[in-house]
Amino acid sequence: MSETSDRLRRLVEESGKSYSELEKETGISKSALSYYLSGKTEKIPLDRVRALAKALGVPAQYVLGWVREDEDEMSDVMKLRQELRTRPELAGLFKASRNCTAEQIESVTRMIESWAK
């Protein structure tokens, strides 16, 4: 299995999205999604990588392995997004966080937490 397929499979599992939901969001058929995530091909068209990355809320560079999860900015964003996924009161922020930096996510999270007190 390729690193790209591995990352995509893990991201889909973490997102909790079904193939049907991803098909609607990306325009990529369920059979193609299955093919990509199973690792049966190492050649996923770049436009489809971009669409999947957007639907899963990560940079396409991460999906392609050009940015490692443990690199500072990516790691911060991934950790914050994981926290947002697990906190129901911040669920809306999770969806809105797709194109945010770690600092933006932290700032809005602090703001929401202060309102909740």
C-alpha positions as CSV (number, residue, x, y, z in Angstrom):
1,M,0.0,0.0,0.0
2,S,1.3,3.5,-0.9
3,E,1.8,6.2,1.7
4,T,-0.9,8.3,0.0
5,S,-3.4,5.4,0.2
6,D,-2.5,4.8,3.8
7,R,-3.0,8.4,4.8
8,L,-6.2,8.7,2.9
9,R,-7.6,5.5,4.5
10,R,-6.7,6.7,8.0
11,L,-8.1,10.2,7.4
12,V,-11.4,8.7,6.1
13,E,-11.6,6.4,9.1
14,E,-10.9,9.4,11.5
15,S,-13.4,11.6,9.7
16,G,-16.2,9.0,10.1
17,K,-17.4,9.9,6.7
18,S,-18.9,7.2,4.5
19,Y,-18.0,6.6,0.9
20,S,-21.4,8.0,-0.1
21,E,-20.7,11.2,1.8
22,L,-17.3,11.5,0.2
23,E,-18.8,10.8,-3.2
24,K,-21.2,13.7,-2.8
25,E,-18.5,16.1,-1.5
26,T,-15.8,15.2,-4.0
27,G,-17.6,13.9,-7.1
28,I,-15.4,10.8,-6.9
29,S,-17.3,7.5,-7.3
30,K,-17.5,5.1,-4.4
31,S,-15.7,2.5,-6.5
32,A,-12.9,4.9,-7.3
33,L,-12.6,5.8,-3.6
34,S,-12.4,2.1,-2.7
35,Y,-9.7,1.6,-5.3
36,Y,-7.7,4.5,-4.0
37,L,-8.0,3.7,-0.3
38,S,-7.3,0.0,-0.8
39,G,-3.9,0.9,-2.3
40,K,-4.6,-1.0,-5.6
41,T,-3.1,2.0,-7.4
42,E,-0.4,4.4,-6.6
43,K,-1.5,6.8,-9.2
44,I,-4.3,9.0,-7.9
45,P,-5.0,12.0,-10.1
46,L,-3.9,15.3,-8.4
47,D,-7.3,16.9,-8.8
48,R,-8.8,13.9,-6.9
49,V,-6.1,14.2,-4.2
50,R,-7.0,17.9,-3.8
51,A,-10.8,17.1,-3.6
52,L,-10.3,14.4,-1.0
53,A,-7.9,16.5,1.0
54,K,-10.5,19.4,1.1
55,A,-13.3,17.0,2.1
56,L,-11.1,15.5,4.9
57,G,-9.9,18.9,6.1
58,V,-6.1,18.5,5.5
59,P,-3.7,20.0,3.0
60,A,-3.1,18.0,-0.2
61,Q,0.6,18.2,0.6
62,Y,0.0,16.1,3.7
63,V,-2.0,13.5,1.7
64,L,0.9,13.3,-0.8
65,G,3.5,12.9,1.9
66,W,5.1,16.2,1.1
67,V,4.4,17.5,4.7
68,R,4.8,15.1,7.5
69,E,2.3,15.0,10.3
70,D,5.0,15.6,12.9
71,E,6.2,18.9,11.2
72,D,5.3,21.8,13.5
73,E,2.5,23.5,11.7
74,M,0.9,20.3,10.4
75,S,1.2,18.6,13.8
76,D,-0.5,21.6,15.6
77,V,-3.3,21.7,13.1
78,M,-3.8,17.9,13.1
79,K,-3.9,17.8,17.0
80,L,-6.3,20.7,17.2
81,R,-8.6,19.2,14.5
82,Q,-8.5,15.9,16.4
83,E,-9.6,17.7,19.6
84,L,-12.4,19.5,17.7
85,R,-13.7,16.2,16.3
86,T,-14.0,14.8,19.8
87,R,-15.7,17.8,21.4
88,P,-19.4,18.1,20.4
89,E,-19.6,21.8,21.5
90,L,-16.9,22.6,18.9
91,A,-18.2,20.4,16.1
92,G,-19.1,23.5,13.9
93,L,-15.6,24.8,14.3
94,F,-14.2,21.4,13.1
95,K,-16.0,21.8,9.8
96,A,-15.0,25.4,9.4
97,S,-11.3,24.7,10.3
98,R,-10.4,23.2,6.9
99,N,-8.3,26.2,5.8
100,C,-7.3,27.6,9.1
101,T,-3.9,27.8,10.6
102,A,-3.1,26.4,14.1
103,E,-3.2,29.9,15.5
104,Q,-6.6,30.7,14.1
105,I,-8.1,27.5,15.4
106,E,-6.6,28.1,18.9
107,S,-7.9,31.6,18.9
108,V,-11.5,30.6,18.0
109,T,-11.4,27.6,20.4
110,R,-10.4,29.9,23.3
111,M,-13.1,32.3,22.3
112,I,-15.8,29.6,22.3
113,E,-14.5,28.1,25.6
114,S,-14.8,31.5,27.2
115,W,-18.4,31.9,26.1
116,A,-19.2,28.5,27.4
117,K,-18.2,29.4,31.0
